[in-house]
Amino acid sequence: MSPACRIAAALLLASGSLFSGPTPGFAQEVGVSGNRILFGQSAAFSGPARELGRNMRLGIEAAFHEANARGGVHERQLELLSLDDAYEPEAAIANTHKLIHDDKVFALIGAVGTPTSRASTPVAAAAGVPYIAPFTGAAFLRDEQWRNVINLRASYSQEIDTMVSHLTDRLGIDRIGVMYQDDSFGRDTYRSLRRSLGRRQLKPVSVGVYQRNTTAVKTPLLDLRSQNPGAVILIGAYKPVSSLIAWARHTGMRAVFMALSFVGSNALSEALGPAGVGVFVTQVVPPPTDTTHPITANYNRALWSFDSDATPGFVSFEGYLAGRLAIAALERCGRDVDRAGFLDSLRLSDPIDLDGFELRFGETDNQGSDSVFLTRIGRDGYYHPIETLRGGSRP
């Protein structure tokens, strides 16, 4: 074990701070061999949220391919083993157990969704396995009890605040409706919306609810239309969200529509076509086609080197950053890496600069970025930046 990792592990084990409750024993160098390090991913590769999992995997693999082409990290190649959970919690639990106990991965990376993460995080924590950069801004993952969790992105609470601020302060809209997915993801984010509106002495004027992994949105649309909102905030994946917007446009509803980053921006724009013009989406990474920024230029090069037919997008860009984050932690640990040192190299070290995209963690702070970028679909079908907010309040 490298000196940095040995010191990190000793500090964490001595303080008992890595996990709440009894500290589980770390299986030294599980998933690490002489020439490779194995990461695992449980995500949606089928069903209505499949493009989210596919693009997170694409971005991670592009980052790993980039590092492997340079000889790997401390002479080890990085590998990713991905399993399909179809955005269902029960499958996520089974996959996580298999990845940890059968496939013996070093760490988990790039999970997709709140309900699946809520189900699988305790499995990873009990085994002492790092849970890196899940594609969700859920508040529970920011709780300091999860000492094995490292979040890359801003929270849903910060995205919601960006939405509400733009609608009320910039557009002068105070009649705001919401459609949300009826599970932990939707309900938790809906509560964040109520808190954000409440700080402005407002509340949702109409609410529509739909079931996860369905596109049954006609009844929620009727519920939303009943109070004629000036704007509708959409909390869900691209299939139901695009279906609701398309039906709303078809029936002449003129509300402003705003969706969270979880929607899957490329898939949403493609599904909507001309009906998508004017739809707002909050993002947690910079625009993926603005190659004036070093990190974005490097992402595009890595993506096309890995898959020359790939289309740059916000989700695969987040996956690329997740892969780069894991690589940065491994580089800090040196040749003799273990899980405790890997986590501590992020939590208790200097900020990580990913070619200009800076991530800052702390002993009790497992979220690296506070950046939220508001975008809008133009007539060309592409996303155009509206504003960038940094340093937003934490959930």
Stockholm file with secondary structure:
# STOCKHOLM 1.0

chainA/1-395         MSPACRIAAALLLASGSLFSGPTPGFAQEVGVSGNRILFGQSAAFSGPARELGRNMRLGIEAAFHEANARGGVHERQLELLSLDDAYEPEAAIANTHKLIHDDKVFALIGAVGTPTSRASTPVAAAAGVPYIAPFTGAAFLRDEQWRNVINLRASYSQEIDTMVSHLTDRLGIDRIGVMYQDDSFGRDTYRSLRRSLGRRQLKPVSVGVYQRNTTAVKTPLLDLRSQNPGAVILIGAYKPVSSLIAWARHTGMRAVFMALSFVGSNALSEALGPAGVGVFVTQVVPPPTDTTHPITANYNRALWSFDSDATPGFVSFEGYLAGRLAIAALERCGRDVDRAGFLDSLRLSDPIDLDGFELRFGETDNQGSDSVFLTRIGRDGYYHPIETLRGGSRP
#=GR chainA/1-395 SS CCHHHHHHHHHHHHHTCSSSSSCCCCCTTTTBCSSEEEEEEEECSSSTTHHHHHHHHHHHHHHHHHHHHTTCBTTBEEEEEEEECTTCHHHHHHHHHIIIIISCCSEEECCBCHHHHHHHHHHHHHHTCCEECCBCCCGGGGSTTCTTEEBCSCCHHHHHHHHHHIIIIISCCCCEEEEEESSHHHHHHHHHHHHHHHTTTCCCSCEEEECTTCCCCHHHHHHHHTTCCSEEEEESCHHHHHHHHHHHHHTTCCCEEEECGGGCHHHHHHHHGGGGTTCEEEESSCCTTCTTSHHHHHHHHHHHHHCTTCCCCHHHHHHHHHHHHHHHHHHHHCSSCCHHHHHHHHHSSCCEEETTEEECCBTTBCBCCCCEEEEEECTTSCEEEEEEECSCCCC
#=GC SS_cons         CCHHHHHHHHHHHHHTCSSSSSCCCCCTTTTBCSSEEEEEEEECSSSTTHHHHHHHHHHHHHHHHHHHHTTCBTTBEEEEEEEECTTCHHHHHHHHHIIIIISCCSEEECCBCHHHHHHHHHHHHHHTCCEECCBCCCGGGGSTTCTTEEBCSCCHHHHHHHHHHIIIIISCCCCEEEEEESSHHHHHHHHHHHHHHHTTTCCCSCEEEECTTCCCCHHHHHHHHTTCCSEEEEESCHHHHHHHHHHHHHTTCCCEEEECGGGCHHHHHHHHGGGGTTCEEEESSCCTTCTTSHHHHHHHHHHHHHCTTCCCCHHHHHHHHHHHHHHHHHHHHCSSCCHHHHHHHHHSSCCEEETTEEECCBTTBCBCCCCEEEEEECTTSCEEEEEEECSCCCC
//
